[in-house]
Amino acid sequence: MMKILTFPSRIKSRKHALVSSILVSFIIATMLWLTPRLIHAESVRFVQWWGEYLPHHGKTLPGGYQGKRSIQYQDVNGDGVYNDALIWYGFGLKEPLNPTSYRDTGKKYHRYRVDYPSARFYGGVVARFTNVSQITKEGKSGKVPFFTGIQQATVQPSEGASPCTYTTKSPHNTGRLWSGNRYGIHWGDMTVMIVNKGGDCCPISDKFQKTKQAEVNFTSLFVWKKENFINGGAVVDKITFDNTSKLSVDITRFRKNIEEGRFVVQDGDQFWISEGAVVQDEEGKKLNRGVGGMTVKNRVVELNPLNSRWAPYTPFYSAEPEEEKINILLETLEEMAFNPKKATAEEQQFYHEKSDELLDEINKIEFDPTKATFADHTFEDVQAMGVYFATYPFAHETTQLVFDNFQAYATGIIPKAKALAIDTQNLSDVSTDAEFEVGLSVNCGPFEQVITLCSPDKVDFSGQITVEEKDIGQVVDLLLVIGCKQYHEAEYEEIFYMLDSESAFRKWDGNIAKLVAFKKGFPLSEQSVQVNGGEKMSVLVEQTALCKGMELPVFLRVFFGYQLQDGKLVYNPQSIDLIITPENMDPLKNEIPYSESIKGLCPAKN
C-alpha cells in the first residue's frame, strides 16, 4: 500500500530554454532558541508584481483588464456640452481588475496566471474623451459608438522584463525589450495605453489623432489586497511600516503625458495617498522627478512611507450599496438609448442629471492634490497597498503608461504555519502542535517563501521548527522533498525528488516507506529548533538528476520535515515555491554576463 503526500499547490512555471545546472545551497544544522513567533528585524516583501503572468507556450496572448464599461454623451470636462465618452475598467475592491484565467471562465484565450505571486489586483482605470460621441462605426446591427475603450488596457505577455540579464540602462539592472521573444525570455508588464500615435494597428488612437477637437485625461489605480499578500503577509494580524519599509514601481516602456504618480495604502477601512509623488520634469515632458520624499533613479520610483505625509483618499466605496449605484445609473442611461437629436427637452434634462451623478461616482477615483490636506500618519493596520497614476488637464496628446515590478515591503508578526503529521505505520493523518517557519534566500538576500530566481543564483535554505512539547529530547531524521513541474498548465503529474545523506537527489514515487533522510540523528533538544548556519550542503542539480527532461523555466516546490523514531512524520504544510529561469546569454542584452553581475552579493566568509 502506498501513501502519497498531497502538498498544497500555488504557483507553477513554464518552458523555454535547456536546463544546464542549478546551484542550490542548503544550509543545515545548529540549535538556536527563538520564540514561537518571529518579529522580523526588517520589513518583508508582501507584494511583488513581476513575472511571467501570461504563458509563452502555445499561442502568446495579452490579458485584458476586467470590467470594461462605457457611456456616451457625457460632459466629462465641465464645458456644458454633453458630447464626451466616459470609459472605465474594474472599479472597486469587490471584483478584481486583473485579467481572467481559463480556470475561471473556461475560455482558452483567458490565460492569465491568477495563482502566480501577487497576480490578483484591484482598482480601476478611467479615461475621459471629449468631443467624440458623434463618432460611430458599423456594428452588427447598425452604427455603434467608436470610443468604447482605450487603445490598450492589458497585461502584455512578453514586452516587459528580460529576466536574468544585466544592464544598468534599465530599472533594477534588468533588461526591458518590447519586441517579444527575439532575445530570450520576457515577462509581462502593465499597460495603460489610452492613445498612441495611431496608424493601421491602432484604430482608437488613429481616430483620436485625426479628430483634432478630441482631448483626453485619465486616472488609474492598481491595488493589492492583504488577502493575497505573499511571504506570510495574508495571515499577519497587524501590518505596519518602519524605517526599512518601502513601496516601489518600475516605470518602463512609456510614460507619455503622465502628470503624476503616487502610492496608496489602505489603513483599516480608510485609504491614504502619499504626498510623495513622481512628477514631470521642469520642461513638462518626462515623468522622472521625485518630490515630497519620493525618489526616482533610473525609472525606479521608491518611497519609504515614513518619509511622506499622507492625505485621506476615497477612490470608491467598499460598501455594496454604493458600488451598486454605479451599475444602477449606467443601466438607467443605457435603457434610454439616448439620441440627442431625437430626445425631448425633458429627456435631455433627465439624461444629463443622471450622467452627472454617474460622473461624480466614477470621479471619486480621481485625487485632487490642490484640495488635499496632507499630514503625518501612523499606519496601524495595512489592508492594501498600491500605486496611482493620473493626468488631470485635458489635451490632444498621445497618453501612454507602462510599468512593472510593483513591490511593497512592510512589517508585522508573521505566525508560523501549523505543521501537518502522518503516522507512517498505518498511513493515517495525526494531530500535532508543531509549527514551521521555512524560507529560501537568493544571493544572501532575505529569506522568503515565494522565490523567482535565475539558474546561476546562490540559494540558501533556513527553517525554524517549534517542536511539540512531548517530542522535546527525541532524535529525528530530517527530510527534504522537491516537486518539479514545467508550468501551471502542464497536464502531466508533478515529479518528486528527495535529498539523501550524500547530498544527492533521488526520484521519489510518493511511497512514504521509501523516503530517505538527508540527516539522521538530529536532536530536538529545545522547543524551538533553528535549522540554519552549520553544515553546508551545496547540491548541484543537473538535468540528469532533477526535473529530468524539463527545460527552464521550471517550477519547484520545497517541503521540509522530520520523522520521529516511532514513524511519525511532521512536515511544513505550505511549500516554498521557486520559479527558476535560465540565464540570458545574449550579448546584446547584457553589459556583462548575469552570472558575473551577482558575484560579490554574498559577503566572503572566514
N, C-alpha and C positions, 0 to 999 in steps of 0.2 A: 504494500500500500504506500502511496506517495502523497505527501502533503506539499502543496505549492504555496509559497508565501505570496500573498496578494498585496503588493505595495501600492499606495495611492499614486496616481499619475497626475502631473500638472502640465509640464511643457515638453515639447518634443522638438526635433530638428529635422534637417533635410540633407541633400545630397549634392555634391558638386565636384570636389577635387579628390585625388587619391590620398588615402591615409598613408602617411610615411611613418612618423613616430611622434609620440606624445610623452613628454616627461612629466610624470606626476610624482611629487614628493610627499609622502605621507609621514607626518611626524607623530611618533607614538611614545608613550610611557610616562613616567614620573607621577608622583602623587602630590596633590595640592588641595588644601582645604579652601572651599569657597561657599558662599551662601546659596540656598536653593534657587534664588532668582538673581539674575545678573543685571546690575545697573551699568550700562555701557559708559566708559570713560569718555568716549567720543560719540558723536551722532552717527546714526545708522542710515544707510540709504534705503528709504522706504518706497521710493518711486524711481524708476528709470525707463523711459520710453525710448528704446534704441535697440533695433534688431530686425530680423527678417520676418516681419509680421505677415507678409504675403509670400507664399512659397514660390520657388523658381522651377520646381519640377512640374512637368506638364505645361499648360498654357499660362503664361505670366499675365496677370490681370490686376488692375488697380482696385481699390476698395473705396466706395463712396460713403461719405458721412450719412448717417441715418436722419430720417425725419424731415426731408425737404418739403417745404410748402411755400406758396407764393400767392399774392393777390395784386390785382391791377387797379388802376385809377385811385391811387393814394396820393396824399400830399406829404411826402417824406421830408421836404426841405422847408416847409412852412411858408411857401410863397402864395398860398391860397388857390393854387391850380392843382386839381386832382388828376394828374396825368403821369403819375410815377408808379414804379413797381417796387414792392416790398417782398424780399425773399429771405427765408431763414431755414437753417438746418438745426436739428436737435432742439435744444432749448429746455434746460431743466436738469434735475438730478434724478428724476424717476426713470427715464429711458436713456440708454447710452447714445452718445454721439458717434462712437467708433463704428467702423464698418461691420457688417454682419458676417456670420460664418455659415458654412454648409450645414454644420450641426444644428444651427438654429432655424434655418429656412429650408433645407433640403435642396437648394438650388446650387448646382455645381460651380457657377461663376462667383458665388459668395465664398471667398477663400481666406478671409481674414482669420488669423490665429488668435482667437479670444483667450486661449489658455496660456499664451506667452506672458512673460513678466510685464506687468503694467499695461497690458493690452487694452483693458477696459477704461474708457474715459468718457466724461460727460461734458456738458456745457452747451455752446451754441455758436453759430456763425450767422451774422445778419448782413445783408447787402441791400443798399437803398439806391435805386437807379431813378434819376429824374428824366422827365420828358420822353418816356419810351412806351407808354401804354397803348399808343395808337399803332405801334409796330406789330405786325402779325406775320404768321406763316401758315402754310397749308397743313392742316391736320387730317386725321382720318375722317372726320365728319364736318369739315369746313375749316375756316380760318380760326387760328388759336393764337394767344399772345406769344410773342417771341421771347421776351425776357422772363423766364420762369425758373432760372437757375443761374449760378455763376459759372465761369468757364471751367473751373476745376475745383471741386470740393472733395478731395480724395486723400487717402494714404497711397502714395505711389510705391510700386513694388520694388523698384531697382534703381532709383535715382538718388539715393541717399548715400550713407557712409560706405566706404570701401574698407571693410574690416581687415585688421592685421596688415595695415600699411603704415608707413611713417613719412609724413610730410608736414613741415612746420607752416605750410601755406593754408592749411585747413584747420577748423576747430578741433581741439584735443589731439592735434597732430595725426588725425585720421583722415585719409583722402576722401574727397567727395567728387563724384562724377555723375552727371545726369544722363549720360548716353547709354545706360543699360549695362550689360554684362560683357562688354568688349574687353575689359581689363580685369577679369576676375569677378569675385562675388561682390554684390552691392545690396545694401539694406534699404528699407523703405524710409520715407520721410513724410512729414505733414505738409500738405499743400493747401493753401488758401489763395487760389488764383482767381481774383474777382474778374479781371480782364487782363489779357496780354496784348501783344501788338496786332493780333488778328491774322488774317490770311485764311487759306482754304482749310487749314487744320482746325480752325477755332471759330465757329460761326457766331457765337455770342460776342466774343471780343471783336470780330470783324465788323459786326453790325454796330457795336458801340463806337468803334473808332470812326466809322463813316457817318454816324449821327452826331454832328458837331454840337448840337444843343444838349446832348446827353451828358450827365455828370453822375458821379458815384461817390459814396463813402461806405465804410464798413466797420463792424465790431466783431471780435471773435474772443471766445473764452474756452479754454481747454482745462478740465478739472479731473483730478484723480482722487477717488474716494477712499477713505480709510479701509473699508471692507475689502479692497483689492490691493492694499499695501503689501509689499514683499518683505522678506527677511524678518518675519515675525511682527511687522507693524500692524497687521489686521487684528491682532489679539492683545495689543498693548492697552492697558487701562487708560492712561493719560499720556498723550504725546505733547511735548513742548519743544522749545528751541533753546540752545545755549550758544556759546561762542564758537563751537565747532560746526554749527548747523549752516546749511546753505540751500538756496534754490538757484537753479541754473538752467539755461537752454542754449542750444547752438543754432544761430541763425545762418542758414546755409545758402542755397542757390539764389534766391531772390528776396529782395526787401525794398521794392519799389513803391513809392507813395504810401509808406507806412509811417505814421506820425509818432507813435509811441508804443512801448511795451512795458508792462508791469507784472508783478507777481501777485497772486491772490491766495488767501488762506481762509478756510472756514474754521472758526474757533467756536466750539459748541454749535449753536444754530446760526450764528452771525458770520457773514463773510466780511473780510477786510482786504483792502487793496493797498499796495505799497506806494509810499511817496517816492521811493527809489524807482527810477524809470530809465529805460533806454530810449533816447530821443534822436532826432535828426541832427546832423552836423550844422554848423553855423550857416552854411550855404543852403540848408534845407533839402539836401539831396540824398544823403545816406543815413540809415539808422545805425549809428555807431558810437554814440556818446552817452556815457552814464552820468546820471545826476541823482542827488538825494541818497547817496550810499551805494548805488548800483555801480558795478564795474563792468567794463567791456574790453576784452582782449581777444583779438583775432576772431571776432564774431561770437565769442563765448560770453554770454550775458549772465552775471552772477550777483547774488545778494545774500548776505547774512541777514536774516530777519531782524536781528538785534540792532542792525546798523541803519534801520529805516523807521520813519514814523508811518502810521497806518490810518486809513480812513474807513468808516463803515461803508459797505457796498452791498446793495441788494439787487443782484442781477436777475433774479427771478424768485418766485415764491416756492417754497418746498411743500406747502400745504396743497392738497389736491384740488380744493375748490378754486383757488386762484389759477392753478395750472390749467384747469378745465375752461376757465374764462376765455383763454385764447382760442381754444377749439370751438367754443360756442360762437364767439364773434366771427371767426373765419367761416363757419358753417352758415351763419346768417347772411354774410356778404356773398358767399358763393351761390346760395339759393336764389338771390335776387337776379343773378345773371345780368348784372348791371351794364347798360349801354347808355352812355351819356347823351347820345344823340336822340334816344327814344324815351328816356326817363322823364317823368313829370318833375315839377319843382319839389313836390313833397318827397318823391322817391330819391331825388338827388340829395336833399337835406338829410334824410334818414341814412342814406349810404355814407355820406360824409361824416355824420356823427359817429356811426359805428366804426368807420375807418379810423377816425381819430382815437377812439377808445382802443382799438387794436394796436395802433402805433404806440400809444402810451405804454401798453403792456410789453410789447416787443422791445421798446427802447429802454426798459429797465436794465437791460444788459449793458447799455452804453454808460460808461462812467464819465462824469463831468468834473475834470480836475479843477476848473475855475470856481466851483461851488463847494468843493470838498473841504472838510476840516480834518487835517492830519494831526495826530498826536501820538505820543508813545503808547504802546500797547503790549501787555504781557500775555502771551498765548498760554492757555492753561489746558485746552482740550481740543487739539487739532483733529478735525474730521475730514478735511480735504485740502489739497494743495494744487495750484495750477498756474497758468500763465495767460495774460490778457494782451491783445494787440488791437489797435484801432487807428483809424484816420477819421478826423472829425469834419474838416471842410469838404464840401462837395467840389469835385473837379473833374475835368475831362482828361483823366490821366490813366496810363497803364498802372494797375494796382495788383501787386503780387507779393506774397509772403510764403517762404518755405523754411521750415525748421525741423530739428530732430533733437534727440538726446536731452529731453527734459529730465532733470534729476531733482530729487528732494531729499535732503538729509535732515533728520530731526532726532530727538532723544526721548527715551522712555524706558520703563522697566519691562523687558521682554520676558514673559513667563516661559519656563521650559515646557517642552511638549511631553505630555504623559506617555510613557512607553507602552508598547504592546508586548505580550508574552504568549509563548506557546509551550505546552508540555510535549516535548518530543517523544515521550514514551507512548502516549496514546493519541498524539496528534490533535490535541484539543486546545482551544484558547483558554488561558487562565488569567486571573487578575494580577496586577502588580501596581505598586505605588512608586516605582522607579520613574525618573524623568531624564530626558536627554536635552542637551544643547550642543549641536554639532554645526560645523561650518568649514568652508574652504577659503583660503586666502590666495589671491593671484598676485604674483610678483611682490610678495611681502606687504600687500595691502590688507584692509580689514577682512575679518572672517565673515562670510555671508553664506546664505543657503541657496541663493539663485545666482549662478555664475555664467557669464559668457566669456570665453577665453580663446586665445589663439594657440595653435599647436606648439610653438616654442615656449610658451609661458611656463613659469615655475609655479606649482600649486602645492600648498601645504594644507594638511588636514588637522583639525583640532576638535576635540569633543570633551564635554563635561557631563558626567553621569551623577545624578542624585540617586544613591543606592537605596533600595528598600531596607528598612531598619533590620529586619530579620536576616538579611543577606550580608550584613557587615561582618568582615572577618573571613568570609569564604574566598576560595580561589577559583577563578573562572578562566575560560578561554575567550579571547577577543576575536571577533569576526568582522569581515568587511566584504560586502557584496556590491557589485556594479551591474546595472542593467543597461543594455545598449539597444538603441533603435535609431533608424535612419532619420525619420521625421514623423510628425504627428499623423500624417495621412497614410503612412505605410500600413499595408494590410497584414504583413507577417507579424508573428509574435515577437515580443521582446526577448533578447538573448541575455542570459545572466552569466556573470563570472564571479569567482570568489578568490580572494587573496590568500596564498598559503604562506607557510613559515619560511619558505625560500625566496620570498618577495616576488613570486610569480603568480600570474592569474591563470586559474583553471576554469574551464567551462563548467557551469553548474546547471543541472537539469531540473532543479526545483525540489529535489528529494532532500528533505531535511537530514535524513540519515547520512547523506553524503557530504554535508557541509564540513569544511575544514577550517581550522583557526590559523590566523597569521601570528598569534602569540598565545602560548599556553602558560598556565600557572600565574595568571595576573591576580594579585591580591586586592580584594575590596576592603582595605583596612580602615577606611573612613567613610562617612556617609556621602561625602561629595568627592568624586574622583575626577581629576583633570587629566585628560589624555592629550598631552601636547608637550613638546620640548624635551625629548630624551633621545632614545634610539631613533635614528633617522633612516627611513627606508626609501630609496629612490628607485622607482619602478619604471622601467622603460616598456611602454605599452606599444607593441608592434602590431602590424596588420595581421600577422600570423597568429597572434596571441589573443588580441582583444578586438571585438567588433569585426570579426573576420568577414571579408567580402564587402564591407561597407566603405563608402567614400566620405570624406569630410565635406561639409559639416555633419556631425553626428550628435545625437542627444544621449547623455549618460545620466543615470540616477545612482546615487551613492547611498547605501544603507550601512549602518554601523550597529553592532550589538555584542552581547556577551552571553555565554552559556555556562550555567552552573553545573556542578558535578552530578546533580540529580536529573539533569537533562532539560531543565527549564531554560528556554531561550528568550532573552529580552532584547528588543531592538527599537530603534527610533521609528516612530510612526510616519514621519514626513521625510521624504528623501531630500538629499542635497542634489540640486539639478544643475547640470552643466550642458552648455552648448559649445562644442569645440569646432573652431573654424580653421581652415588651413592658412598658412602664411601666404600673403600675396607677394609673389616674386617678380612682378612686372617692374622693370627698372624705370618705366615712365611714371609710375605711381609712387615711387619711393626715392627719397633723398638718400637714405641708407636702408639696408635690409631691416625689416621689423625686428628680426632676431638680434640684430646688433643694437637697436634702439633701446631694448629692455635691459641691457647689461648695466649694472650699477644701481638698479632699482632696489635690490636687496643688499643691505649692508653686509660687508665681509665679517665672518665670524672667526674669532680667535681659536 
